[in-house]
Amino acid sequence: MLKHRLLFGTLMAVFFAAIVIFGGWMDGSITASAIDDKPVQGTVLCILIALLIVPAQLELSKLAAAKNLKIFTPVSIIASTLFATSWYWRQLIEVPPQIYLVFLSAFVLLGLLLYQYIHYGTSAVIANCGANYFSIIYLGLLSSFCVAIRIDFGPWLLLMFVFVVKSSDIGAYAFGKLFGKHKFSPKISPGKTWEGMAGAVAVAMIVAILFATGFGIMVWWLAAIFGFCFAFIGQFGDLSESMMKRDAEQKDSANNVPGFGGILDIIDSPLVAAPFAYLFLMYSS
């Protein structure tokens, strides 16, 4: 299990880095001169996120089905994508972001009610619409902050954020397997231990310092703080998804990725950590 996680984790990290760097090359954001920057940034990342939203929503629909809830995947996938790409559309349409989000939120709710009426009538209206709205906010609104980091702070800071959070996941898993004795959150995730948490912090801080100093992103001590904070925040994101799986009595959201489970099991920690990362970068830049 550990070797599968390390192998596929490395492959996914290389693939994600290649996608982000390729996107940065296309829009000029990885060059030294700001003159090369194109007016529209993050196109490739938005496409990747839109593609990931499809299987993620399908996995969430299976978790919801275990609780007799219906996820309206045609609506939830489209709405999640529109939320996720909200920062991107600001570059193309001169609409204040708050106006975009307010109207999108309203029309998504109305769309869910209409879909409920057509397909399920008056059966479990609040439960179904509530579950759908949750899935859209969870996958769509939270992932929009990944796009925001890419557009507002550039590809290197996005890569640093994702690498720190995901390396803390692997550090927590490895140290927990090797040294774990004291349970961290037995009611939600019995496998998590304080020893694993220590490993998450250590690995995240090392990765953050190496990444920040290697690419000249931020001073080492600020990177150390970043790694320390996002080791904990990333684990909270993992626990958040664990609550959903435990409620649905499922070990993993799917079995598509050896060593990890499903797409939700991979993106859970960056999703929850992304808004905090945007705030950190906004006030530390």
Backbone torsions as a table, in degrees:
resi	resn	phi	psi	omega
1	MET	NA	-45.7	-179.7
2	LEU	-65.0	-41.7	-179.3
3	LYS	-67.3	-35.2	175.9
4	HIS	-64.5	-41.8	-179.5
5	ARG	-65.1	-41.9	179.5
6	LEU	-66.7	-43.1	-178.3
7	LEU	-65.4	-55.2	-176.4
8	PHE	-72.3	-28.9	174.6
9	GLY	-63.7	-41.8	178.2
10	THR	-65.4	-44.4	179.4
11	LEU	-62.1	-42.7	179.3
12	MET	-67.7	-36.3	178.1
13	ALA	-63.9	-43.5	179.2
14	VAL	-64.6	-42.8	179.8
15	PHE	-63.1	-46.2	-179.2
16	PHE	-63.7	-43.7	178.8
17	ALA	-60.7	-42.2	179.6
18	ALA	-62.5	-41.3	179.3
19	ILE	-63.7	-45.8	-177.7
20	VAL	-67.1	-42.6	179.7
21	ILE	-67.4	-39.7	176.4
22	PHE	-61.3	-43.4	177.2
23	GLY	-62.4	-40.3	177.6
24	GLY	-65.3	-36.1	175.8
25	TRP	-65.6	-39.6	-178.9
26	MET	-66.3	-40.2	-177.1
27	ASP	-99.9	7.3	172.8
28	GLY	80.6	6.4	-173.2
29	SER	-82.6	-6.9	177.0
30	ILE	-99.5	0.7	177.2
31	THR	-83.0	162.0	-176.9
32	ALA	-72.4	-28.2	-176.1
33	SER	-97.3	132.2	177.4
34	ALA	-69.0	-16.2	-179.9
35	ILE	-63.5	-30.0	-178.2
36	ASP	-77.3	-11.0	-177.3
37	ASP	-66.2	129.6	175.7
38	LYS	-79.2	155.7	-178.8
39	PRO	-66.9	-21.4	179.2
40	VAL	-114.1	121.4	-175.7
41	GLN	-115.5	154.0	170.3
42	GLY	78.4	20.2	-177.4
43	THR	-62.1	-47.1	-177.1
44	VAL	-64.4	-40.7	177.9
45	LEU	-62.7	-41.5	179.1
46	CYS	-61.7	-39.7	177.9
47	ILE	-63.6	-43.6	178.8
48	LEU	-61.0	-45.7	-179.5
49	ILE	-63.8	-41.2	178.1
50	ALA	-61.0	-38.7	178.8
51	LEU	-69.2	-36.7	179.6
52	LEU	-71.7	-28.9	-178.3
53	ILE	-62.9	-33.7	-177.5
54	VAL	-61.2	-58.0	179.0
55	PRO	-66.7	-30.7	179.6
56	ALA	-65.0	-41.0	177.7
57	GLN	-68.4	-35.7	177.3
58	LEU	-65.5	-38.1	177.0
59	GLU	-66.8	-42.3	177.0
60	LEU	-62.4	-36.0	179.8
61	SER	-64.7	-33.9	177.4
62	LYS	-69.7	-39.5	176.4
63	LEU	-64.0	-41.6	179.6
64	ALA	-66.6	-38.0	-179.4
65	ALA	-61.8	-30.6	177.9
66	ALA	-64.8	-20.2	177.1
67	LYS	-107.0	18.3	179.6
68	ASN	61.5	34.6	176.6
69	LEU	-110.8	148.7	-178.6
70	LYS	-108.3	124.7	171.3
71	ILE	-97.6	123.8	-178.3
72	PHE	-83.9	82.0	-169.3
73	THR	-56.8	-37.2	177.2
74	PRO	-59.2	-41.5	-179.8
75	VAL	-75.9	-45.1	-174.3
76	SER	-65.9	-37.2	179.5
77	ILE	-67.4	-47.0	180.0
78	ILE	-64.6	-45.5	-178.1
79	ALA	-65.8	-41.8	178.0
80	SER	-60.2	-41.5	179.5
81	THR	-65.2	-40.2	178.7
82	LEU	-66.0	-38.3	175.1
83	PHE	-67.5	-46.0	-175.7
84	ALA	-61.1	-33.2	-176.6
85	THR	-98.7	17.4	-175.5
86	SER	-59.8	-39.3	178.5
87	TRP	-67.1	-32.5	-177.9
88	TYR	-67.0	-44.5	-176.5
89	TRP	-66.3	-22.9	176.8
90	ARG	-59.4	-26.2	-179.8
91	GLN	-77.1	-19.3	-174.8
92	LEU	-108.8	-29.2	-176.0
93	ILE	-123.7	129.0	-179.2
94	GLU	-82.3	71.7	177.6
95	VAL	-125.7	128.1	177.7
96	PRO	-55.4	137.9	-175.8
97	PRO	-58.4	-35.4	-179.6
98	GLN	-66.6	-34.7	177.6
99	ILE	-67.3	-44.5	178.4
100	TYR	-57.0	-49.1	-176.1
101	LEU	-69.1	-38.6	-179.4
102	VAL	-64.4	-47.9	-179.2
103	PHE	-70.0	-37.6	177.1
104	LEU	-62.3	-43.0	178.8
105	SER	-59.9	-43.4	-178.7
106	ALA	-66.4	-47.2	-176.5
107	PHE	-71.0	-30.3	175.3
108	VAL	-64.7	-43.7	178.3
109	LEU	-61.0	-44.2	178.8
110	LEU	-64.6	-37.9	178.1
111	GLY	-64.6	-38.7	177.4
112	LEU	-65.1	-42.6	178.3
113	LEU	-63.1	-40.5	179.2
114	LEU	-65.3	-44.0	179.1
115	TYR	-63.1	-42.6	177.1
116	GLN	-58.5	-46.0	-178.4
117	TYR	-61.7	-44.3	-176.0
118	ILE	-70.0	-40.7	-170.7
119	HIS	-100.0	-29.8	-173.3
120	TYR	-129.9	-3.1	177.4
121	GLY	62.5	-130.2	-175.5
122	THR	-97.6	12.1	-178.0
123	SER	-84.9	116.5	175.5
124	ALA	56.2	45.4	-177.1
125	VAL	-60.9	-54.3	-176.0
126	ILE	-65.6	-41.8	-178.6
127	ALA	-64.7	-47.6	-178.7
128	ASN	-66.4	-48.5	-178.7
129	CYS	-65.8	-36.8	177.0
130	GLY	-64.5	-43.8	179.0
131	ALA	-63.7	-40.2	179.1
132	ASN	-66.3	-43.7	-179.0
133	TYR	-64.5	-38.9	176.2
134	PHE	-60.6	-46.5	-178.2
135	SER	-62.3	-36.3	-178.8
136	ILE	-70.8	-43.4	178.6
137	ILE	-67.9	-42.9	-178.1
138	TYR	-61.1	-50.8	-177.2
139	LEU	-85.9	-35.6	-174.8
140	GLY	-85.7	-59.2	-175.9
141	LEU	-65.1	-43.5	-178.9
142	LEU	-65.1	-40.7	-179.8
143	SER	-70.5	-18.7	177.5
144	SER	-62.5	-26.1	179.3
145	PHE	-73.0	-24.7	172.4
146	CYS	-66.6	-42.8	176.1
147	VAL	-64.2	-39.6	-180.0
148	ALA	-62.3	-42.9	178.0
149	ILE	-61.9	-43.2	-179.9
150	ARG	-62.0	-44.9	-175.3
151	ILE	-76.5	-43.6	-174.3
152	ASP	-85.0	-26.5	-175.3
153	PHE	-122.2	-8.9	174.6
154	GLY	98.6	167.4	-175.0
155	PRO	-68.1	-33.1	-175.8
156	TRP	-69.0	-39.2	178.1
157	LEU	-70.2	-34.1	174.3
158	LEU	-63.2	-45.3	179.1
159	LEU	-63.3	-40.8	178.2
160	MET	-60.7	-45.8	179.7
161	PHE	-59.1	-51.0	-176.8
162	VAL	-66.2	-42.3	-179.4
163	PHE	-65.1	-39.6	179.7
164	VAL	-64.3	-47.3	-177.3
165	VAL	-65.6	-45.9	-177.5
166	LYS	-73.2	-33.0	176.2
167	SER	-67.7	-31.7	176.2
168	SER	-66.9	-35.2	175.0
169	ASP	-59.5	-47.9	-178.2
170	ILE	-68.2	-38.6	176.7
171	GLY	-62.4	-42.3	178.8
172	ALA	-63.5	-42.5	-179.0
173	TYR	-66.1	-46.8	-177.0
174	ALA	-66.1	-48.4	-179.0
175	PHE	-67.6	-34.8	177.9
176	GLY	-64.6	-42.3	179.1
177	LYS	-66.1	-38.4	-174.8
178	LEU	-83.1	-38.8	-171.5
179	PHE	-126.0	-4.0	-170.4
180	GLY	-64.0	127.2	176.5
181	LYS	-134.7	-37.4	-174.1
182	HIS	-100.4	118.6	-174.7
183	LYS	-65.8	137.8	-179.4
184	PHE	-90.6	-44.7	180.0
185	SER	-148.8	74.3	-172.0
186	PRO	-62.0	-29.5	-178.2
187	LYS	-73.8	-30.2	-176.7
188	ILE	-100.4	-49.8	-177.3
189	SER	-139.4	91.6	-175.0
190	PRO	-60.0	-22.3	-177.8
191	GLY	-78.1	-16.1	-177.5
192	LYS	-80.7	137.4	-178.8
193	THR	-131.7	163.5	176.4
194	TRP	-67.3	-31.9	175.2
195	GLU	-63.9	-39.9	175.5
196	GLY	-64.4	-38.3	178.2
197	MET	-63.6	-39.5	176.9
198	ALA	-62.2	-41.2	176.7
199	GLY	-63.4	-39.6	178.1
200	ALA	-60.4	-45.6	-179.4
201	VAL	-63.8	-46.4	-178.2
202	ALA	-61.4	-48.6	-178.3
203	VAL	-65.6	-43.1	-179.0
204	ALA	-62.1	-41.9	-179.8
205	MET	-66.4	-41.3	178.9
206	ILE	-63.6	-47.5	-179.9
207	VAL	-62.2	-42.5	-179.1
208	ALA	-62.9	-45.1	-179.6
209	ILE	-65.1	-45.3	179.6
210	LEU	-63.2	-42.7	-178.8
211	PHE	-66.4	-47.2	-175.8
212	ALA	-65.6	-44.8	-178.8
213	THR	-74.9	-35.1	-179.5
214	GLY	-65.8	-36.3	-178.3
215	PHE	-106.2	6.1	178.4
216	GLY	62.4	39.2	-175.0
217	ILE	-84.2	-47.5	-179.5
218	MET	-155.5	167.0	-179.7
219	VAL	-67.5	154.6	-170.7
220	TRP	-62.2	-38.8	-176.4
221	TRP	-69.5	-32.7	176.3
222	LEU	-70.7	-36.8	176.4
223	ALA	-64.5	-37.3	177.5
224	ALA	-62.7	-42.1	176.7
225	ILE	-62.7	-42.4	178.7
226	PHE	-58.1	-48.9	-179.6
227	GLY	-62.4	-43.3	-179.7
228	PHE	-61.1	-48.5	-177.2
229	CYS	-64.7	-44.1	-172.2
230	PHE	-83.6	-9.4	167.5
231	ALA	-66.1	-44.8	179.2
232	PHE	-70.6	-44.9	-178.3
233	ILE	-64.3	-39.2	177.7
234	GLY	-62.1	-40.5	178.4
235	GLN	-67.1	-32.9	174.8
236	PHE	-63.8	-39.6	176.8
237	GLY	-62.3	-40.1	177.4
238	ASP	-64.9	-41.0	178.2
239	LEU	-65.7	-33.7	179.7
240	SER	-61.2	-44.4	178.5
241	GLU	-71.5	-32.4	177.8
242	SER	-61.7	-34.6	177.0
243	MET	-61.4	-41.8	179.1
244	MET	-64.3	-45.2	-178.7
245	LYS	-65.6	-39.7	179.6
246	ARG	-66.3	-38.9	177.6
247	ASP	-63.2	-37.1	179.6
248	ALA	-87.4	0.3	-179.5
249	GLU	58.0	45.2	177.8
250	GLN	-122.5	139.4	178.4
251	LYS	-75.5	-44.5	178.6
252	ASP	-130.5	160.0	179.2
253	SER	-73.0	-23.1	176.6
254	ALA	-167.4	-175.4	178.8
255	ASN	-127.9	39.1	-174.0
256	ASN	-86.8	-26.2	-175.2
257	VAL	-120.4	110.2	-179.0
258	PRO	-55.9	132.6	178.8
259	GLY	87.9	-15.1	-177.7
260	PHE	-121.0	-43.2	-176.4
261	GLY	115.6	-108.6	-179.7
262	GLY	-117.5	-175.4	178.7
263	ILE	-62.0	-40.3	179.1
264	LEU	-60.4	-35.8	180.0
265	ASP	-69.2	-20.1	179.9
266	ILE	-89.6	-41.0	-171.8
267	ILE	-95.7	-2.0	-173.1
268	ASP	-60.1	-46.1	-177.2
269	SER	-71.1	-43.8	176.0
270	PRO	-63.6	-32.7	179.9
271	LEU	-58.8	-52.9	-176.8
272	VAL	-70.6	-32.9	-176.7
273	ALA	-78.6	-21.5	-172.7
274	ALA	-58.4	-46.3	178.4
275	PRO	-60.8	-38.3	178.2
276	PHE	-67.2	-37.5	179.0
277	ALA	-65.1	-40.5	178.4
278	TYR	-61.8	-43.6	177.7
279	LEU	-62.2	-44.6	179.4
280	PHE	-58.2	-48.0	-178.2
281	LEU	-69.1	-35.2	-179.3
282	MET	-64.2	-40.7	-175.9
283	TYR	-92.8	-10.0	179.2
284	SER	-103.4	-9.8	-178.1
285	SER	-78.6	NA	NA
